[in-house]
Amino acid sequence: MNSDKLAYNLLKGVNRAAREFDLLAAGDRVAVGVSGGKDSRALLDLLARGVDIPGEYRVVAIHIDGSEVGLPDLRPALAPWFRELDVEHVFAPLAVPEDEPLPMDCFRCAWNRRKALFFAADAAGCNKVALGHHADDAAVTTLMSLLYKGQVETLPPSQDYFEGRFTLIRPLIYLAEKDIIRYARACGWELPPEPTCPREETSRRVTIERFLASFTAREQQQFRANLWNVSTQSR
């Protein structure tokens, strides 16, 4: 199956999420956080193709460059791809406090990246910030919350920040990771080397991901649905 056909199928899930959670509206200017991995690339590609909503929105690709803190420099690979998609794009540095211990742990890395992304989105005049979390990410987050916190929490499809200045959206929330992997391969994207994070191999998230991956595809699908249902019922 070619990439256009796969994109058509994936957009069905994106359109569903957009309708159910009111993720996009006419006139939105959406900052798409692009790390360079398969998920964020799929997110930008699908949003650039167009989600089925009344009216038009604009996307701005924002990559937070962490090369100064030891992460791979992906700008040479991403810049031509952004131009090929014909989307506005911004490369913003991952600024960290001078006393930040390196390598950063997962929480601090995510916090600093999110901060830099919001600052760049604000400078670009965006009112929404889109992240590439998918259904498997939501399931892992819910399971981590249950095991490590004794609470039921997941990744919300939509969440306001800074008194409504930004709305963070997750348009891929209904898509399975295996389908995104298949799409990335069909597109022939040059993805960053693995692992991209110095602490990735010892992170709790990776441990849970590997645990879920040990089950069959049918079981994984059932687990995703069950964890999503539990998390939504707890809201």
C-alpha positions in Angstrom: 0.0 0.0 0.0 1.4 3.4 -1.0 1.9 6.3 1.4 -1.1 8.3 0.1 -3.5 5.4 0.7 -2.1 4.9 4.2 -2.4 8.6 4.9 -6.0 8.5 3.8 -6.7 5.7 6.4 -4.8 7.4 9.2 -6.7 10.7 8.6 -9.9 8.8 9.4 -8.6 8.5 13.0 -7.4 12.1 13.1 -10.7 13.4 11.8 -12.5 11.3 14.4 -10.4 12.8 17.2 -10.8 16.3 15.7 -14.6 16.0 15.7 -15.0 14.3 19.1 -12.7 16.6 21.0 -13.1 19.8 19.0 -9.3 19.9 18.3 -9.2 22.3 15.3 -11.2 25.3 14.2 -11.1 27.7 11.3 -8.4 30.3 11.7 -6.3 28.2 14.1 -2.6 28.6 13.8 -1.1 25.4 15.0 2.4 24.9 16.3 3.4 21.3 15.6 6.2 20.0 17.8 8.5 18.0 15.5 11.2 16.0 17.3 12.2 14.3 14.1 10.8 10.9 15.1 8.1 8.9 13.3 5.2 10.2 15.4 5.9 13.9 15.1 6.6 13.5 11.4 3.4 11.7 10.9 1.5 14.4 12.8 2.9 17.2 10.7 2.4 15.3 7.5 -1.2 14.5 8.2 -2.1 18.0 9.5 -0.4 19.5 6.4 -2.5 17.2 4.2 -5.7 18.6 5.8 -8.1 17.6 8.5 -11.8 17.6 7.6 -13.1 20.6 9.5 -15.1 23.6 8.3 -12.7 26.4 7.3 -8.9 26.5 7.1 -6.1 26.4 9.7 -2.4 26.9 9.3 0.5 24.8 10.7 3.9 25.9 11.8 6.5 23.2 12.3 8.7 23.8 15.4 11.8 21.8 16.2 13.5 22.2 19.5 17.2 21.7 18.8 19.0 20.0 21.6 22.4 19.6 19.8 24.1 22.0 22.3 23.2 19.6 25.2 24.5 16.5 23.4 21.5 15.4 21.4 21.7 14.8 17.6 21.5 17.8 15.3 18.5 17.0 13.1 18.3 20.4 11.4 20.1 19.3 8.2 17.6 16.4 7.8 14.4 18.3 8.8 14.9 21.6 6.9 14.6 20.2 3.4 11.6 18.0 4.5 9.8 21.1 5.8 10.5 22.9 2.5 9.2 19.9 0.6 5.9 20.0 2.6 5.8 23.8 2.0 5.1 24.5 5.7 6.4 27.4 7.8 9.0 26.2 10.2 11.1 27.3 13.2 14.2 25.9 14.8 14.4 26.9 18.4 17.2 26.1 20.8 16.7 23.9 23.9 17.7 26.4 26.5 18.4 24.9 29.9 19.4 26.6 33.1 23.2 26.8 33.7 22.9 24.6 36.8 20.9 21.9 35.0 22.7 18.5 35.6 23.4 16.7 32.3 22.2 14.4 31.0 18.8 15.5 32.1 16.3 13.0 33.6 13.1 12.4 31.6 11.0 14.8 33.6 13.4 17.7 33.3 14.1 17.1 29.6 10.4 17.0 28.8 9.8 20.1 31.0 12.5 22.1 29.3 11.5 21.0 25.8 7.8 21.9 26.5 8.9 25.3 27.8 10.9 26.0 24.7 8.1 24.8 22.5 5.6 27.1 24.1 7.9 30.1 23.9 8.5 29.4 20.2 4.8 28.9 19.5 4.0 32.2 21.2 6.7 34.0 19.1 5.1 32.4 16.0 1.7 33.7 16.9 0.1 30.2 17.4 -2.9 29.6 19.5 -2.6 25.8 19.5 0.3 23.4 20.1 0.0 19.9 18.6 2.0 16.9 19.9 2.4 13.5 18.3 1.2 11.2 21.1 -0.7 8.2 19.9 -3.0 5.5 21.4 -0.1 3.4 22.6 1.4 6.5 24.4 -1.9 7.0 26.1 -2.1 3.4 27.2 1.5 3.5 28.5 0.8 6.7 30.4 -2.3 5.2 32.0 -0.5 2.0 33.1 2.5 4.0 34.5 0.0 6.1 36.5 -1.6 3.0 37.9 1.6 1.3 38.8 3.7 4.1 40.0 1.1 6.6 41.4 -1.9 4.4 42.2 -4.0 6.8 40.2 -5.8 6.7 36.8 -4.4 9.4 34.5 -3.8 9.5 30.8 -2.9 11.9 28.0 -5.9 14.2 27.4 -6.7 14.9 23.8 -7.0 18.6 24.5 -5.8 20.7 27.4 -5.7 24.5 28.0 -2.5 26.2 29.3 -1.8 29.7 30.6 -5.5 30.6 31.2 -6.4 29.6 27.6 -3.5 31.3 25.8 -2.7 27.9 24.3 -4.6 24.7 23.7 -2.4 21.6 23.6 -3.9 19.0 21.2 -3.1 15.4 20.4 -4.7 14.6 17.0 -3.1 11.1 16.8 -4.7 9.9 20.0 -6.7 7.2 18.2 -3.9 5.9 16.0 -1.9 2.8 16.9 1.9 3.0 16.8 2.2 0.1 14.4 0.2 2.0 11.8 2.4 5.0 12.2 5.5 2.9 11.8 4.1 1.4 8.6 3.4 4.9 7.3 6.9 6.2 8.1 8.4 3.2 6.2 6.1 3.9 3.2 7.2 7.5 3.2 10.9 6.5 3.4 11.6 9.1 6.1 15.1 9.4 7.4 14.6 9.0 11.2 17.0 9.9 13.9 19.3 7.2 15.3 18.1 5.1 18.2 18.2 5.8 21.0 18.1 9.6 20.9 18.1 10.0 24.6 21.1 9.1 26.9 18.7 7.8 29.6 16.1 6.1 27.3 17.2 2.6 27.9 16.6 2.9 31.7 13.4 5.0 31.6 10.2 3.8 33.2 8.3 4.5 30.0 10.5 2.3 27.9 10.1 -0.5 30.5 6.3 -0.3 30.3 6.4 -0.1 26.5 8.4 -3.2 26.3 6.1 -5.0 28.7 3.0 -4.1 26.5 4.9 -5.1 23.4 5.4 -8.6 24.7 1.7 -9.4 24.1 0.1 -10.3 20.8 -1.3 -7.6 18.5 -4.8 -8.5 19.4 -4.1 -8.3 23.1 -2.4 -4.9 22.7 -5.4 -3.6 20.9 -7.7 -4.8 23.7 -5.4 -3.3 26.3 -5.3 0.1 24.6 -9.1 0.2 24.5 -9.5 -1.0 28.1 -7.0 1.5 29.4 -8.6 4.3 27.4 -12.0 3.4 28.7 -10.8 3.3 32.3 -9.1 6.7 32.0 -12.0 8.4 30.4 -14.5 7.0 32.9 -12.3 8.4 35.8 -12.5 12.0 34.6 
